[in-house]
């Protein structure tokens, strides 16, 4: 698969959600639900301290940079949220308390305390539904072009959570559909660069696979969630190293699923594209 050039990448979006590399030809849809720490002015910073508003509780530091590098390396579209997950966590359904949490790890979120049903619905309509609609639209565009895309969501996590250090450095997460995760783990595990683990530091029981299940697994699409410890992607050179490792592994695995990523028996075409 040929790598797209930076000056060829086009994006479309608004204050809520952005799709980067809209013309990406790979049978892949990248998603970054926690790409931004931006809080709209009308929410008055959710009453957060400066520390909390910039912390991992508000977004996934480094995740968007890695996702953008992968979008370029794989030539795949990337859907990214542009509002803090403390405003609305787009990897959570509306009924989940963690969609608009009153507390995230050690940080209180005053602006989310005692929200009325009307206030919650307002955020669902403003942030969650447009994001989910954009992901759906990108998937359907791929399907219309003859591809059944692999959904790959990109996240980062803090090295210390509730006072406990985490040894895992890269997590490969999945729900009940393990197909792509299994293959990706097999491709990644020979690397000695990072401690790579399955369903760590989170798993389905933590409610983190919402996007995978609702947007990909529900359609029978291959899917995987990748978590990278954020201290390992704080600098550009480190982001590039992680993206290179992940990108090479994904490109290695993708041809194994040529039948699963093609509509109406177009597996040979998809396989040929992956080998370009």
PyMOL commands that set and color helices and strands:
alter all, ss='L'
color gray80, all
select helices_A, chain A and resi 6-8+41-47+50-54+63-74+97-100+110-112+117-144+179-188+204-206+210-219+230-233+236-257+267-275
alter helices_A, ss='H'
color red, helices_A
select strands_A, chain A and resi 11-13+17-20+28-32+77-81+103-104+107-108+150-157+160-161+164-165+170-173+196-198+223-229
alter strands_A, ss='S'
color yellow, strands_A
deselect
rebuild
show_as cartoon
